[in-house]
Amino acid sequence: MFGLFGSKSDGSQIKKLAERVANKRGQSPDRWEAIDALAKLHTAEAVAALLPRFTFYVEPSISDQDEKDSAFNGIVATGSAAVAPIVAFLQRAESISWPVKMLERIAGPDAVVERLLELMLKMDTEYERDPQRKIQVLVELEDRRDARIAPTAARFLADANETVRFHAASTLLGQADASEHRAALVKCVEQEESVRVRVRILDAFAQQGWAIEDASAALRSRLPAGFSLGANGVPLKKS
């Protein structure tokens, strides 16, 4: 395998190895040897060749995990040179979990938030048949704390998809500056058909003691069962 390369930049040989790595129906030993060779190169080209291995699953599961772990370790060991191909992969991957893990290990959590927000900026709130990538990004952002997250999450309170709206609310409410977006959250409750989205928002208002001043008739009509508004405008929930 080491004899395949005249130099680490031998593009034709990397292409051959990339084809083996991406061949879901190939033999596991062939993929494994190709992954091992590419993982030792520590170049952006090798990283780009390894990344397609994270787009499919093979049996048995232990082989699948071993191959992915080997590719992951080789990519992470490449360091900063791996960032550009990882970001390019993140922008098109159906599942973002592996590229996010790689990027976090190499560049840190701030870089992950930056890249995820870049993805969100390219997304709109209109109907789409499969919003899974949008949902994945919001779920990933739910567990992160950064001043840049809340304004982006607030935009998706008006998304056409109910699951997107639910995770947008959860992401926004998890941020330290969530109170700055109370008006958007109240508007969401006024217009929201989904009970679980309204409950998620009103629960947070009740826990934080946030008042809804001059509550509209539309909002009062949207209060889920078990909720009421106190005299001070703070939502109350029956225990």
Secondary structure, DSSP 8 states (H G I E B T S, - for coil): -GGG-SSTT-HHHHHHHHHHHT-TTS-HHHHHHHHHHHHTT-SHHHHHHHGGGGG---SSHHHHHHHHHHHHHHHHHHGGGGHHHHHHHHTT-S--HHHHHHHHHHH-HHHHHHHHHHHHHT--SS--S--HHHHHHHHHHHT---TTHHHHHHHGGG-SSHHHHHHHHHHHHTSTTGGGGHHHHHHHHHH---HHHHHHHHHHHHHHT---TT--HHHHHT--TTEEE-TTS-EEE--
